[in-house]
Amino acid sequence: MFGYIRVLEGELKINDFGLYRGVYCGLCKTMNRNTGISSPLTLTYDFVLLALIRSGIQNEGFTVKPRKCIAHPIKNRPIANENESLRFCSAVSAVLTYYKLLDDKNDKDSRKRIIVKPALRQARRNLKKAIKAFPQYKLNELSEAVSSILAELTELEASKCDSADKCAEVFGRLLAVCFSHCVDVEEKARLCYELGYHIGRWIYLIDLCDDFEKDKKRNSFNPLLSAGFTELPETMLRATLTRETELSYQAFKALEIEYADIYRVIENIICFGMPSAVKKVFENKTKNVSMLTEHN
């Protein structure tokens, strides 16, 4: 994923922030142990949300203890013990990383292709390790779904699709299948699918906003540029992003997660973290445009 899904730290209790950081560090250790020592290099805080959701719907809490790790050998950090939710997330991460790199291998930027090749070989090994370690997660089945959806997204990009909504819909389905994969209770699976779908749409839309100026400068694909926009349609995009956030929150509320600390952290991510990320992206756009105007 992209790194936009984070908490707003100032709105979290100290203990809840410790849980949030602990789940991140626990996922890092779980990935290192089960899907290859290089796999934590792909870890972002986005995956903490998936781990929290998974833990919440399975009524599985986290045990977080202060410990040292290789990356931070001097000072203790809160680290969650490995559990089923962290193992599931490490497996999903292995799938998404491999197919994202496989997609990047076909990028028209030759420099990017050169960088991707060795990373792709390692990601393939990590995925094979995950498949062997976690047969219960049916990773071959998830891989087929992810591969098919990414191929659909690649076709849209290759055709210079001028519909941001259509591209976001495809990416939404990508996260939807990841969030709902191997959820046994039908109603919870439906709600996880809905939550993942709206989170995925939100991620795609905020990313294309964030990359708009860069894509325009490089003549890279961006559905807004394909649609003929020379400036970001900020009012429209803010409204759409707000709507996706609201729909995400509705699906989350319907899951009725019982662990209070897990609930509070997820609520913070959706209600405070996501709107904060939108604010930062558009503030940066305004600042960049102002600087350009002053320079001219």
RAQUICOR-V810454 format. One record per residue. N is the residue number from 1. NEAR is the number of other ideal C-beta (glycine too) atoms within 8 Angstrom. Layout:
N | NEAR
N | NEAR
This chain:
1 | 10
2 | 8
3 | 8
4 | 11
5 | 15
6 | 10
7 | 12
8 | 10
9 | 6
10 | 4
11 | 7
12 | 13
13 | 6
14 | 6
15 | 7
16 | 12
17 | 11
18 | 10
19 | 15
20 | 12
21 | 10
22 | 14
23 | 15
24 | 11
25 | 13
26 | 15
27 | 16
28 | 12
29 | 11
30 | 13
31 | 15
32 | 11
33 | 6
34 | 12
35 | 14
36 | 11
37 | 5
38 | 7
39 | 15
40 | 9
41 | 5
42 | 8
43 | 11
44 | 8
45 | 9
46 | 13
47 | 13
48 | 12
49 | 12
50 | 12
51 | 14
52 | 13
53 | 15
54 | 13
55 | 14
56 | 14
57 | 12
58 | 8
59 | 7
60 | 9
61 | 8
62 | 14
63 | 7
64 | 12
65 | 7
66 | 6
67 | 7
68 | 8
69 | 11
70 | 4
71 | 5
72 | 8
73 | 6
74 | 4
75 | 5
76 | 6
77 | 12
78 | 12
79 | 13
80 | 15
81 | 9
82 | 9
83 | 11
84 | 8
85 | 13
86 | 14
87 | 12
88 | 13
89 | 14
90 | 15
91 | 15
92 | 14
93 | 14
94 | 18
95 | 15
96 | 11
97 | 13
98 | 14
99 | 12
100 | 9
101 | 12
102 | 11
103 | 10
104 | 11
105 | 10
106 | 7
107 | 9
108 | 3
109 | 6
110 | 6
111 | 6
112 | 9
113 | 12
114 | 7
115 | 8
116 | 12
117 | 9
118 | 7
119 | 9
120 | 13
121 | 8
122 | 10
123 | 13
124 | 9
125 | 9
126 | 15
127 | 15
128 | 8
129 | 12
130 | 15
131 | 10
132 | 7
133 | 8
134 | 12
135 | 6
136 | 5
137 | 11
138 | 9
139 | 13
140 | 7
141 | 8
142 | 14
143 | 12
144 | 8
145 | 10
146 | 14
147 | 10
148 | 8
149 | 12
150 | 13
151 | 8
152 | 9
153 | 12
154 | 10
155 | 8
156 | 12
157 | 10
158 | 6
159 | 6
160 | 7
161 | 10
162 | 7
163 | 8
164 | 11
165 | 6
166 | 10
167 | 15
168 | 12
169 | 9
170 | 12
171 | 13
172 | 15
173 | 11
174 | 13
175 | 14
176 | 14
177 | 14
178 | 14
179 | 13
180 | 11
181 | 12
182 | 7
183 | 9
184 | 4
185 | 7
186 | 5
187 | 6
188 | 10
189 | 11
190 | 9
191 | 11
192 | 16
193 | 12
194 | 11
195 | 14
196 | 15
197 | 12
198 | 14
199 | 15
200 | 15
201 | 13
202 | 13
203 | 15
204 | 13
205 | 14
206 | 13
207 | 10
208 | 14
209 | 12
210 | 8
211 | 10
212 | 13
213 | 8
214 | 8
215 | 13
216 | 10
217 | 6
218 | 6
219 | 5
220 | 7
221 | 8
222 | 11
223 | 14
224 | 11
225 | 11
226 | 10
227 | 9
228 | 6
229 | 8
230 | 4
231 | 4
232 | 10
233 | 8
234 | 8
235 | 6
236 | 7
237 | 11
238 | 10
239 | 8
240 | 9
241 | 13
242 | 10
243 | 8
244 | 13
245 | 14
246 | 8
247 | 10
248 | 14
249 | 11
250 | 8
251 | 13
252 | 13
253 | 7
254 | 7
255 | 13
256 | 5
257 | 11
258 | 7
259 | 10
260 | 6
261 | 10
262 | 14
263 | 11
264 | 11
265 | 14
266 | 14
267 | 10
268 | 14
269 | 13
270 | 12
271 | 10
272 | 11
273 | 13
274 | 15
275 | 10
276 | 9
277 | 12
278 | 12
279 | 8
280 | 8
281 | 11
282 | 12
283 | 8
284 | 9
285 | 13
286 | 8
287 | 8
288 | 9
289 | 8
290 | 8
291 | 8
292 | 8
293 | 7
294 | 6
295 | 5
296 | 4
